[in-house]
């Protein structure tokens, strides 16, 4: 999942063009420095990013990940969100929120919204 914070409509359009379906074969390079950086957890405390991911099983070096399930959250200024949103239809991998909504990351409503971005939400039940 990518999160793009946009400041203008032109900035949004530039960022959207990075993820068009024709470029679905993306590879994401991640440096060891970024992966071992401690991040805050929901219930407090810190954990290295690679451990918090739950999908990397041993401390990594520099790695590249193929992107198979793309989700992009675009955060727009409140006024842009209000005027741009009603006249556009997002692609299947695109999600939008107001800048101010990023401050509500841990709220139930935002967590539900983010949960719908999960690949799990594409299946009625898990296997």
TADAHU-V724138 format. One record per residue. SS is DSSP state (A for helix, B for strand, O for the rest). PHI is phi in degrees with one decimal (none if undefined). PSI is psi in whole degrees, -180 to 180 (999 if undefined). Layout:
ss->(SS SS)
phi->(PHI PHI)
psi->(PSI PSI)
This chain:
ss->(O B B B B O O O A A A A A A A A A O O O A A A O O B B B B B O A A A A A O B B B O O O O O B B B A A A A A O O O O O O O O O B B B B B O O O O B B B B B O A A A A A A A A A A O O O O O O B B B B B A A A A A A O O O A A A A A A A A O O O A A A A O O O O O)
phi->(none -107.2 -119.9 -115.2 -93.9 -109.2 -108.6 -140.1 -63.5 -61.4 -62.4 -60.3 -61.8 -61.4 -70.4 -62.1 -65.9 -67.6 -113.1 -57.9 -54.2 -64.2 -108.5 -71.7 -91.0 -102.0 -124.1 -104.4 -80.0 -128.6 -78.3 -57.9 -56.0 -68.4 -67.9 -91.4 -63.2 -69.4 -125.3 -74.3 -101.7 -56.8 -97.7 89.8 85.3 -129.5 -149.7 -59.0 -52.6 -65.2 -72.4 -64.8 -63.3 76.4 -117.6 -107.2 -93.8 -141.7 -57.2 -92.2 -97.1 -67.2 -136.8 -125.9 -115.1 -73.5 -93.7 -107.5 -128.6 -88.0 -138.0 -127.1 -103.9 -101.2 -98.5 -113.1 -53.7 -51.9 -69.6 -66.6 -56.5 -66.7 -91.5 -78.5 -53.9 -63.4 -108.1 -132.9 -112.1 -68.3 -70.9 -59.5 -99.5 -100.9 -136.1 -135.0 -149.9 -78.6 -51.5 -62.9 -69.8 -63.4 -73.6 -106.9 -48.9 -87.9 -69.4 -59.8 -62.3 -68.1 -63.9 -64.5 -58.4 -65.1 -62.8 -69.0 -83.2 -70.3 -60.4 -56.5 -70.8 -85.0 -116.6 -65.2 -133.0 -83.4 -75.6)
psi->(131 145 120 119 119 148 -27 168 -41 -42 -42 -48 -41 -44 -37 -35 -21 -25 15 151 -29 -20 40 -15 80 148 129 112 135 124 152 -41 -45 -41 -32 -4 131 139 155 141 162 -43 26 172 174 151 144 144 -41 -37 -40 -26 -32 -2 -8 123 -16 156 123 167 -155 131 163 136 131 137 114 -27 97 132 131 126 119 122 121 149 145 -44 -37 -43 -45 -38 -33 -44 -49 -20 13 149 118 151 165 -24 1 140 151 146 167 152 -45 -24 -23 -24 -10 27 -44 0 154 -42 -45 -40 -37 -45 -49 -35 -32 -15 -11 148 -32 -31 -9 -6 138 -47 159 162 999)
